[in-house]
Every structure is written in C-alpha cells, then in structure tokens.
Amino acid sequence: MSGAPEGLLASLRGFATTAVCLLRTRLELLRLEAHEEVRRISGLYLWGFGAVLCAVIGVVFFAIFVTVLFWDSYRLLVLGIFSVLFLSAAGVAVFMALRLSRQGSRMFAASLAELQRDEAALTPPRQQDVAP
C-alpha cells in the first residue's frame, strides 16, 4: 500500500509541471500578441499624424502658390512642385492609415484558438444516449 501514495504524488507533480508549462506558453503567446497590437496601433497613429502634417504643409504651400500666382519668374513652378509633393505625401499617408485601420485587431486570436484546442483536448467526448 505504501507505493500508491508515491505514485499518486508523482502523478500530481507531473500534472502540475504540465500545467505550469502550458500556462507559461500561453502567457508568452499573450505577450507576443499584445506587442504586435501595440505596433499596429502605433503605426496607425504615426501614419495618421503624418497624413495630417503633410496635408497642413500642402495646404500652406497651395495658399502661397495661389498668392504668388500672378508674380513673375519661376517661383510659381517651385511652389507648385512643393504643393504637389506634400499633397502626394499626405495621400500616401492617408492610404497607409486607412489600410492599417481596415486590417482590424487580431489581438489574442492565436491565444484564444490555442485555449479552444486545450479545452477540446481536456473535455471528454460526449456519449450519445442510445435507446436499447
């Protein structure tokens, strides 16, 4: 009879070790997904800020372009080029920000999928009631 408690204790230790390893893996996955979400949101705000900044600079140059429209010399060409350049940059930044915002959040998707697999593996299969 003395072998039964030792076997049970070893089994419990093995179960605890497995549970701790599983928990550690899941927490590492959660950390990784949180880091990816922070990067995505940071990129979204950075591109949005870039779009606003380029649009403001483009509008300022366009206003200067319209103001100087009737001056002589090549100043118009330079102001027109700068206006087109900054407004194009604003368009690219808006495009990138919209693309990032449409991707949506996939935060914790892999962790939830792994937890569902764990739950399915730990849940005993249901036996259908068979009428005799």
Residue pairs with C-beta under 8 A, 6 or more apart in sequence:
22 118
26 111
26 114
26 115
29 110
29 111
29 114
30 108
30 111
33 106
33 107
33 108
33 109
33 110
33 111
34 107
34 108
36 106
36 107
37 105
37 106
37 107
40 100
40 103
40 105
43 100
44 97
44 100
44 101
47 93
47 96
47 97
47 100
48 93
48 97
50 89
50 90
50 93
51 90
51 93
51 94
51 96
51 97
52 90
54 86
54 87
54 89
54 90
54 93
55 86
55 87
55 90
55 94
57 86
58 83
58 86
58 87
58 89
58 90
61 79
61 82
61 83
61 86
62 83
62 87
64 79
65 76
65 79
65 80
65 83
68 75
68 76
68 79
69 76
